Each structure stands twice: as structure tokens, then as C-alpha cells.
Amino acid sequence: MLQVKGLSARYGPIQVLRRITFHVGSGEIVALVGANGAGKSTLLRTLSGLHRPSEGEILFEGDPIHRAQPDRIVRLGLVQVPEARQLFPNMTVRENIELGGYVHGRKHVEELLPKVFDLFPPLAARLRQKAGSLSGGEQQMLSIARALMARPRLLVLDEPSMGLAPLVVEEIYHTIETLHQQGTTILLVEQNAMGALAVAERAYVLESGRIVLSGDASELMEHDDVQRAYLGKEYRYKWER
């Protein structure tokens, strides 16, 4: 579904991404993990058309999109849930959700709302509440719900566990697994490496703008370099599936 080939990106003289190559197949959930400063945000801005690559190409279902405008990329079905939610805090929950479906029209919004509320029941009880007054976990639910209104063929989640309590993180990850089971292809971009690797099928490790490791997520979870980089030598993460 998504092919990234030899992708490089820079800000002026500063090289951020260095010939990155990876792919996401239809129906997969793939993790891309990396520490702060690894280049994750620049990569996602480039995938979504907000930043132009200096080299390489991005293909979405065989269609080159590395020169496409962001609205066309969303219409094609590559939809991102941004880091730190980036909601409209003074608008209501319902207004934020409806904005996600603007590219497909009012009829589509009304058809999809019940499905979104089935996935996120707390939001149905807060339709008139301002988005900025929600808890962190509820805001993350709302950000995902807004993205789902755009009918993503590939849902890209940027740091969905950031700033959330452990129990809320577990709930968000269970939601991600549910979306995957329902047929949504997912690219999960995280600093929370072990959480991401626990739900993904395959994974890539991004470091200093380069892909340094790739393979089955379960194998990478046991990799010494990954454990040292993200957990410390002695700690072993166990995620409840």
C-alpha cells in the first residue's frame, strides 16, 4: 500500500532524513520506532505532503504522492493522527469529529458517526463539550475519531501514547488493535517502542534519520540494541494482548 524509496529530507543545510526505504502492505500494522530527534516528525510531515523531500519517492497504492498537496493525499486515503492530538480546543467534540469528514461531504459524516461512537462511547456522551476540556485520553480518542471520518485506507498514528497514563495507553493500544482487526492498515510511529512492537506485525527502527533495524516486531522486541536503547539493560516489557 505504501512504498517509501530512498527518501531524504532537509531543512535548509540540515539533513534530517537519509535515504529511508520501507513499506507497509495492505492489511498490516507496521511500527516505526525511534527516540526524540530521530526524524519521525519530519518523515510524517513528508508523507502527508507538508514537507517536500530532497530525494526519493513515496508511492501510495502505486500512485506517486511525494509532490502531492496534503488535501489530495487525504482524499486518496492516507490520513494522519497528529502528535499531541492538535484538536480545535474551543470547538465541540462533534464539530471536531465532523471536520474530519469534510472531504467526503455531509451525508458521509452522518453515516459514519454511529460507527465512531461505537468505537469511542465516551465521546457520544460529550458531543457538546469543548474539546479542550476533555482528559488527555479522551482527546486522543477524539483525534483518532476525527481521522476515521476521512475514511483512511492507511491510518498513520504519531505518538498516540504521548503524555498519557499507563492504563489509558493500554486502552488506546487496544483500540488500535481493534481498528486493525476491522481491516484498517496502520502505520504506528512511536517513541514507546515496546508498546508499538507488542501490537505490530513488522517494525522499523529509525535513528539519526536512517532506518537501522527492521524485521518482525516480536524479534525486534527481543533485540539487545532495542532493549538497551528504549528500556535499559535489565528491564523486560510485557504487554497484555
C-alpha positions as CSV (number, residue, x, y, z in Angstrom):
1,M,0.0,0.0,0.0
2,L,2.8,2.4,1.0
3,Q,6.3,2.4,-0.5
4,V,8.9,4.8,0.6
5,K,12.0,4.6,-1.6
6,G,15.4,6.3,-0.8
7,L,13.6,9.3,0.9
8,S,15.8,12.2,2.1
9,A,14.6,15.4,3.6
10,R,16.3,18.5,4.9
11,Y,15.6,21.9,6.5
12,G,18.0,24.2,4.7
13,P,21.5,22.9,5.2
14,I,20.4,20.4,7.9
15,Q,19.9,16.8,6.6
16,V,17.2,15.1,8.7
17,L,16.2,12.0,6.7
18,R,18.9,10.0,4.9
19,R,17.7,7.7,2.1
20,I,14.9,6.0,4.0
21,T,13.3,2.9,2.4
22,F,10.4,1.0,4.0
23,H,6.9,-0.3,3.0
24,V,3.5,-1.0,4.6
25,G,1.4,-3.7,3.0
26,S,-2.4,-3.7,2.8
27,G,-3.9,-5.0,6.0
28,E,-0.7,-4.8,8.0
29,I,0.1,-2.9,11.2
30,V,3.7,-1.7,11.0
31,A,5.6,0.1,13.7
32,L,8.2,2.8,13.1
33,V,10.0,3.5,16.4
34,G,12.7,6.0,17.3
35,A,13.8,8.3,20.0
36,N,13.3,12.1,20.1
37,G,15.2,13.7,17.2
38,A,15.4,10.5,15.1
39,G,13.4,12.2,12.3
40,K,9.9,10.7,12.9
41,S,8.1,14.0,12.7
42,T,9.9,15.1,9.5
43,L,9.1,11.7,8.0
44,L,5.4,12.0,8.8
45,R,5.2,15.6,7.5
46,T,6.8,14.4,4.3
47,L,4.3,11.5,4.0
48,S,1.4,13.9,4.4
49,G,2.7,16.5,1.9
50,L,3.6,19.1,4.5
51,H,7.3,18.9,3.7
52,R,8.9,18.3,0.3
53,P,11.6,15.6,0.1
54,S,15.0,16.5,-1.3
55,E,15.4,13.0,-2.8
56,G,13.5,9.8,-3.3
57,E,9.8,9.0,-3.8
58,I,6.6,8.0,-1.9
59,L,4.1,5.7,-3.6
60,F,0.6,5.1,-2.2
61,E,-1.1,2.2,-3.9
62,G,1.3,2.7,-6.8
63,D,0.5,6.4,-7.1
64,P,3.4,8.8,-6.5
65,I,2.4,11.3,-3.8
66,H,5.7,13.0,-2.8
67,R,4.8,16.1,-4.8
68,A,1.0,16.0,-4.0
69,Q,-0.8,18.5,-1.9
70,P,-2.0,17.4,1.6
71,D,-5.7,17.5,0.7
72,R,-5.2,15.2,-2.2
73,I,-3.2,12.8,0.0
74,V,-6.1,12.7,2.5
75,R,-8.6,12.1,-0.3
76,L,-6.5,9.2,-1.5
77,G,-6.9,7.7,2.0
78,L,-3.6,8.4,3.7
79,V,-4.7,10.0,6.9
80,Q,-2.6,11.0,9.9
81,V,-3.5,11.3,13.6
82,P,-1.0,14.0,14.6
83,E,1.3,14.1,17.6
84,A,-0.2,15.9,20.7
85,R,-3.7,15.5,19.2
86,Q,-3.9,19.0,17.7
87,L,-7.6,19.4,18.2
88,F,-9.5,22.6,17.9
89,P,-9.9,23.2,21.7
90,N,-12.7,25.8,21.5
91,M,-14.9,23.7,19.2
92,T,-17.1,21.0,20.5
93,V,-16.4,17.3,20.3
94,R,-19.0,16.9,17.5
95,E,-17.5,19.8,15.5
96,N,-14.0,18.3,15.7
97,I,-15.3,14.9,14.5
98,E,-17.3,16.4,11.7
99,L,-14.3,18.4,10.4
100,G,-12.5,15.1,9.8
101,G,-15.1,14.1,7.2
102,Y,-15.3,17.4,5.3
103,V,-13.6,15.9,2.2
104,H,-16.4,13.4,1.7
105,G,-19.5,15.6,2.5
106,R,-22.3,15.9,5.0
107,K,-24.1,12.6,4.0
108,H,-20.9,10.6,4.7
109,V,-20.4,12.3,8.1
110,E,-23.9,11.4,9.2
111,E,-23.5,7.8,8.0
112,L,-20.1,7.3,9.8
113,L,-20.9,9.0,13.2
114,P,-22.6,5.9,14.7
115,K,-19.6,3.7,13.9
116,V,-17.2,6.2,15.5
117,F,-19.4,6.3,18.6
118,D,-19.5,2.5,18.8
119,L,-15.7,2.6,18.9
120,F,-15.4,5.5,21.4
121,P,-18.6,5.5,23.6
122,P,-17.3,8.3,25.9
123,L,-17.3,10.7,23.0
124,A,-21.0,10.1,22.4
125,A,-21.8,11.5,25.8
126,R,-19.7,14.6,25.3
127,L,-20.8,15.9,21.9
128,R,-21.5,19.5,23.1
129,Q,-18.4,19.6,25.3
130,K,-15.4,21.7,24.2
131,A,-12.6,19.5,23.0
132,G,-10.1,21.4,25.2
133,S,-12.0,20.4,28.4
134,L,-11.5,16.7,27.7
135,S,-9.0,14.5,29.5
136,G,-5.8,13.5,27.7
137,G,-7.1,10.1,26.9
138,E,-10.5,11.4,25.6
139,Q,-8.6,13.9,23.5
140,Q,-6.6,11.1,21.9
141,M,-9.8,9.2,21.2
142,L,-11.2,12.3,19.6
143,S,-8.1,12.8,17.5
144,I,-8.4,9.2,16.2
145,A,-12.2,9.6,15.7
146,R,-11.6,12.7,13.6
147,A,-9.1,10.9,11.4
148,L,-11.5,7.9,10.9
149,M,-14.1,10.3,9.5
150,A,-11.8,10.8,6.5
151,R,-12.2,7.0,5.7
152,P,-8.5,6.2,5.9
153,R,-7.1,3.3,3.8
154,L,-3.8,3.8,5.7
155,L,-4.1,5.3,9.2
156,V,-0.8,6.9,10.4
157,L,-0.6,7.4,14.2
158,D,2.0,9.8,15.5
159,E,3.0,9.1,19.2
160,P,-0.6,8.1,20.3
161,S,0.7,7.2,23.8
162,M,2.4,10.5,24.4
163,G,1.6,12.1,27.8
164,L,-1.0,9.5,28.8
165,A,-1.3,7.4,31.9
166,P,-0.3,3.7,31.6
167,L,-3.9,2.5,31.8
168,V,-5.0,5.0,29.2
169,V,-2.2,4.0,26.9
170,E,-3.3,0.3,27.2
171,E,-6.8,1.4,26.2
172,I,-5.6,3.3,23.2
173,Y,-3.5,0.4,22.1
174,H,-6.4,-2.0,22.4
175,T,-8.4,0.5,20.2
176,I,-5.5,0.4,17.6
177,E,-5.7,-3.4,17.6
178,T,-9.5,-3.3,17.1
179,L,-9.1,-1.0,14.1
180,H,-6.6,-3.3,12.6
181,Q,-8.9,-6.3,13.2
182,Q,-11.6,-4.4,11.4
183,G,-9.4,-4.1,8.3
184,T,-7.6,-0.8,8.7
185,T,-4.0,-0.7,7.6
186,I,-1.9,1.1,10.2
187,L,1.5,2.8,10.4
188,L,2.2,3.3,14.1
189,V,5.0,5.8,14.8
190,E,6.2,5.8,18.4
191,Q,8.9,6.5,20.9
192,N,7.2,4.0,23.1
193,A,8.9,1.2,21.3
194,M,7.8,-1.8,23.4
195,G,4.1,-0.8,23.3
196,A,4.3,-0.4,19.5
197,L,6.2,-3.6,18.9
198,A,3.7,-5.5,21.0
199,V,0.8,-4.8,18.6
200,A,2.7,-4.6,15.3
201,E,3.5,-7.3,12.9
202,R,6.6,-5.8,11.4
203,A,8.7,-2.9,12.5
204,Y,11.5,-0.4,11.6
205,V,13.8,1.4,13.9
206,L,14.7,5.0,12.9
207,E,17.9,6.5,14.3
208,S,19.5,9.8,13.3
209,G,17.4,9.9,10.1
210,R,18.2,6.4,9.0
211,I,16.5,3.0,9.2
212,V,19.0,1.0,11.3
213,L,16.9,-2.1,12.1
214,S,13.9,-3.9,10.5
215,G,12.1,-7.2,10.8
216,D,9.3,-9.0,12.7
217,A,8.1,-6.9,15.6
218,S,8.4,-9.8,18.0
219,E,12.0,-10.4,17.1
220,L,12.9,-6.7,17.4
221,M,11.3,-6.6,20.8
222,E,14.0,-9.2,22.0
223,H,16.8,-7.4,20.2
224,D,19.6,-6.4,22.6
225,D,20.1,-3.0,20.9
226,V,16.4,-2.2,21.1
227,Q,16.2,-3.2,24.7
228,R,19.3,-1.1,25.7
229,A,18.1,1.9,23.7
230,Y,14.5,2.0,25.0
231,L,14.4,0.1,28.2
232,G,17.7,-0.1,29.8
233,K,19.7,-3.4,30.2
234,E,17.6,-5.2,32.8
235,Y,14.0,-4.2,32.1
236,R,11.8,-6.5,30.1
237,Y,8.5,-5.1,28.9
238,K,5.4,-7.4,28.9
239,W,2.3,-6.1,27.2
240,E,-1.1,-7.6,27.8
241,R,-2.5,-8.6,24.4
